[in-house]
Amino acid sequence: MSKEQYRDHGQLMPEELPERLGRGERGRFQIMGQGALEVWGEARHGRLLLAHGAGAGQDSSFMQRLRSALAERGVQTLAIEFAYMQRIREEGRRRPPPKIDRLVDELATWCDIVSHPSMSPPWLGGKSMGGRAASLLAARDGAAGLILCGYPFHPPGKSENTRLAHWPLLACPVLVVQGTRDPFGGRDEIENYDLPSRTRVHFLEDGEHDWKPRKVSGRTQASLIDEAAGAIYEHMTAHH
């Protein structure tokens, strides 16, 4: 991300943000009452409101590499952090995320803040838990589309406890980008799920939950993140 893109815009009231985004401003915005929003890339091929996973925020190498790769392809990412992650930063100690319903409500508020009739509606997405929250919000309120990166189809070692009850309510285009060795749901399991007709799954060969492959595969996490960004770009462009 260039220094121009990473400009810190300081504090804004939520109602001020759409006009700034409409002018093409990017960088870091501190939204009163909500927290930070980081906007990377131009929205040539859509906008993606992107949430993080349970254990790491938007500054993780995974999230930064993915957002950078998407920006290179003209997909704008609007990266948010849930309130519990903000508290972790402030207090300097780890804490578990709250119940998923609270995260869904937080994401809904962010979706309202970044939405405006003058701009294309944002797609919803996220890494693992963030993707789960995005899918629940899309099932509840609808969405332009969904991008789910390492979706937690079930807890590791508990393949019978699937998190698919709300999926029949998903009416938007859905792209799942999943490592074939993901302990939260690998290729063999996912291919047996009855997913909605507008769902596409892009498998990253030999990737695990963070898309890290084994050395013997000849692949790298960076190459799989780049492959994922290409798949996301293609999917969003096809439905833009």
VOVORO-293473 format. One record per residue (C-alpha): x, y, z. Coordinates in steps of 0.001 Angstrom, whole numbers, plus 500000, padded with zeros to 6 digits. Layout:
BEGIN
X,Y,Z
...
This chain:
BEGIN
500000,500000,500000
501405,503410,499050
501878,506256,501519
499095,508133,499710
496705,505233,500199
497663,504890,503858
496878,508499,504740
495434,508855,508244
492274,510936,507941
491684,511259,511679
488275,511133,513327
485002,511339,511425
481366,511084,512341
479787,508036,510658
477622,510193,508395
480713,511972,507035
482333,508818,505672
480269,508092,502524
481093,511479,500986
484802,510924,501626
484666,507441,500122
482673,508779,497186
485539,511187,496473
487880,508223,496267
489697,508857,499532
491571,505880,500952
493619,505188,504038
492697,505006,507710
489524,506582,509068
488695,506676,512784
484924,506497,512995
483428,507952,516162
481772,505287,518282
482948,502421,516074
486716,502335,515651
489113,502287,512731
488310,501576,509107
491153,500967,506656
490328,501433,502988
492767,499928,500493
492613,500082,496717
490307,501620,494133
486831,500166,493670
487227,499387,489968
485753,495906,490415
483726,496265,493578
484027,496925,497297
484528,494276,499980
483749,494908,503654
486244,492536,505225
486256,491180,508792
489116,489361,510540
489279,485964,512224
489014,485195,515931
492680,485292,516903
494273,488030,514794
493251,491479,513590
493696,493339,510334
497423,493833,510954
498158,490104,510602
500395,489221,507666
497597,487078,506194
495058,489918,506126
497547,492493,504881
498766,490270,502044
495230,489449,500976
494111,493083,501022
497197,494160,499080
496648,491463,496437
493017,492497,496066
493944,496173,495763
496317,495309,492924
493339,493812,491078
490996,496733,491597
488954,495281,494453
488655,497810,497258
488750,496390,500774
487127,498139,503722
488758,496458,506714
487163,496646,510151
488030,495275,513566
485441,494079,516033
485212,495832,519400
486762,492933,521321
489868,493082,519113
490108,496822,519722
490021,496115,523481
492815,493553,523085
494966,496282,521536
494097,498808,524231
494641,496448,527174
497514,494419,525778
496002,491097,526766
494080,488460,524898
490365,487918,525305
487912,485614,523523
485443,486981,521001
481855,487515,522133
478918,485467,520909
478578,485484,517139
475261,487386,517229
477019,490437,518654
479603,490326,515884
476824,490099,513291
475240,493240,514738
478605,495047,514708
479164,494091,511092
475655,495283,510200
476447,498690,511689
479649,498917,509663
477753,497901,506531
475317,500774,507084
478183,503215,507645
480010,502376,504390
476863,502109,502240
475476,504970,500157
473260,505164,497038
476067,506900,495144
478383,503884,495520
478135,500235,494603
476842,498154,497530
479647,496445,499423
480095,492709,499352
480520,491130,502773
483346,488827,503700
485937,487765,506159
488483,485298,507395
487125,482315,509354
484966,483755,512176
484650,487039,510273
483322,485132,507294
480851,483289,509496
479547,486618,510830
479295,487928,507262
477324,484871,506134
474902,485175,509064
474369,488861,508260
473767,488059,504586
471246,485367,505563
469474,487813,507889
469532,491063,505918
470695,490132,502415
473920,491189,500692
475322,491984,497270
477630,488995,497614
479797,487023,500019
483517,486215,500082
484372,483589,502710
488067,482925,503311
488695,479747,505278
485072,479328,506336
484685,477408,509629
482255,474764,508401
482667,472918,511711
484966,472966,514761
488185,470981,514215
487625,467317,514972
483836,467750,515118
482765,467393,511516
479242,466460,512594
478674,469938,514108
478302,471898,510882
477665,475640,510757
475384,475484,507738
471893,475911,509215
471549,479454,507828
473009,478706,504400
469671,477914,502685
468771,481569,503352
471733,482858,501310
470338,484287,498079
473430,486205,496932
476507,485005,495012
478904,483245,497411
482568,482407,496937
484298,480172,499463
488101,480098,499242
489268,477074,501206
492490,475162,501712
492098,471501,500815
493572,470529,504229
491566,472999,506343
490689,471318,509679
487519,473446,509773
486355,471801,506549
488508,470285,503817
487791,469308,500237
486441,465815,500995
483879,467187,503427
482807,470265,501478
482225,468352,498261
479556,466362,500116
477680,469429,501421
474465,470549,499734
475341,474215,499306
473094,476892,497728
473097,476985,493936
474829,480382,493751
477787,479129,495811
481184,478445,494296
484099,476891,496175
487663,477584,495088
490064,475100,496648
493663,476081,497372
495720,472943,496902
497426,471714,500087
496455,474838,502052
495368,474664,505689
493214,477162,507595
495628,480067,506981
496335,478717,503486
499822,477555,504432
500866,474549,502321
503445,471928,503203
506935,472460,501801
506671,469224,499813
503809,470769,497835
506148,473227,496147
503721,476044,496938
503943,478946,499399
501352,480755,501453
502042,483904,499424
501287,482108,496162
498040,480703,497554
496967,484138,498813
497669,485519,495345
495658,482702,493768
492820,483423,496182
492842,487128,495314
492591,486227,491641
489606,483979,492306
487905,486690,494376
488496,489287,491671
487054,487006,488990
483992,486152,491067
483226,489745,491987
483776,490918,488417
481406,488270,487084
478653,489502,489408
479479,493226,489451
